[in-house]
């Protein structure tokens, strides 16, 4: 299981770099199968709501 988790992490980081996102942004996008609040996103990402908001804001500002 540890090896699988490591390989998954390497893959996510590689894909994130290829498309110009952070690994956290890739995880956030993976969780957005439907409209949800930042608080729900944070719960799904296992982080604080302020961290999820930072991830959201970072991409929104970067795409303008």
C-alpha positions as CSV (number, residue, x, y, z in Angstrom):
1,X,0.0,0.0,0.0
2,X,2.8,2.4,0.8
3,X,4.4,1.8,-2.6
4,X,1.0,2.5,-4.3
5,X,0.6,5.7,-2.4
6,X,4.1,6.8,-3.3
7,X,3.5,6.1,-7.0
8,X,0.2,7.9,-6.9
9,X,1.8,11.0,-5.3
10,X,4.6,11.0,-8.0
11,X,2.0,10.8,-10.7
12,X,-0.2,13.6,-9.3
13,X,2.9,15.9,-9.0
14,X,4.0,15.1,-12.5
15,X,0.5,15.8,-14.0
16,X,0.2,19.0,-11.9
17,X,3.5,20.3,-13.2
18,X,2.6,19.5,-16.8
19,X,-0.6,21.5,-16.6
20,X,0.7,24.3,-14.5
21,X,-1.1,23.5,-11.3
22,X,0.0,22.7,-7.7
23,X,-0.6,19.2,-6.4
24,X,-3.2,20.6,-4.0
25,X,-5.1,22.1,-7.0
26,X,-5.1,18.8,-8.7
27,X,-6.6,17.2,-5.6
28,X,-9.2,20.0,-5.4
29,X,-10.2,19.5,-9.0
30,X,-10.5,15.7,-8.4
31,X,-13.0,16.4,-5.6
32,X,-15.2,18.8,-7.6
33,X,-17.7,16.4,-9.2
34,X,-20.5,18.8,-8.2
35,X,-20.8,22.4,-6.8
36,X,-19.7,22.4,-3.2
37,X,-18.7,24.9,-0.6
38,X,-15.1,25.6,0.3
39,X,-15.8,24.0,3.7
40,X,-17.0,20.8,2.0
41,X,-14.0,20.9,-0.3
42,X,-11.7,21.2,2.7
43,X,-13.4,18.2,4.4
44,X,-12.8,16.1,1.3
45,X,-9.2,17.3,1.0
46,X,-8.6,16.7,4.8
47,X,-7.5,20.2,5.4
48,X,-8.7,23.5,7.0
49,X,-11.3,25.6,5.1
50,X,-8.8,28.4,4.9
51,X,-6.4,26.2,3.0
52,X,-9.1,25.1,0.5
53,X,-10.0,28.8,0.0
54,X,-6.3,29.6,-0.7
55,X,-6.1,26.8,-3.3
56,X,-9.3,28.1,-5.0
57,X,-8.1,31.7,-4.9
58,X,-4.7,30.9,-6.2
59,X,-6.0,29.3,-9.4
60,X,-8.7,32.0,-9.9
61,X,-6.1,34.8,-9.8
62,X,-3.6,32.8,-11.9
63,X,-6.1,32.3,-14.7
64,X,-7.0,36.0,-15.2
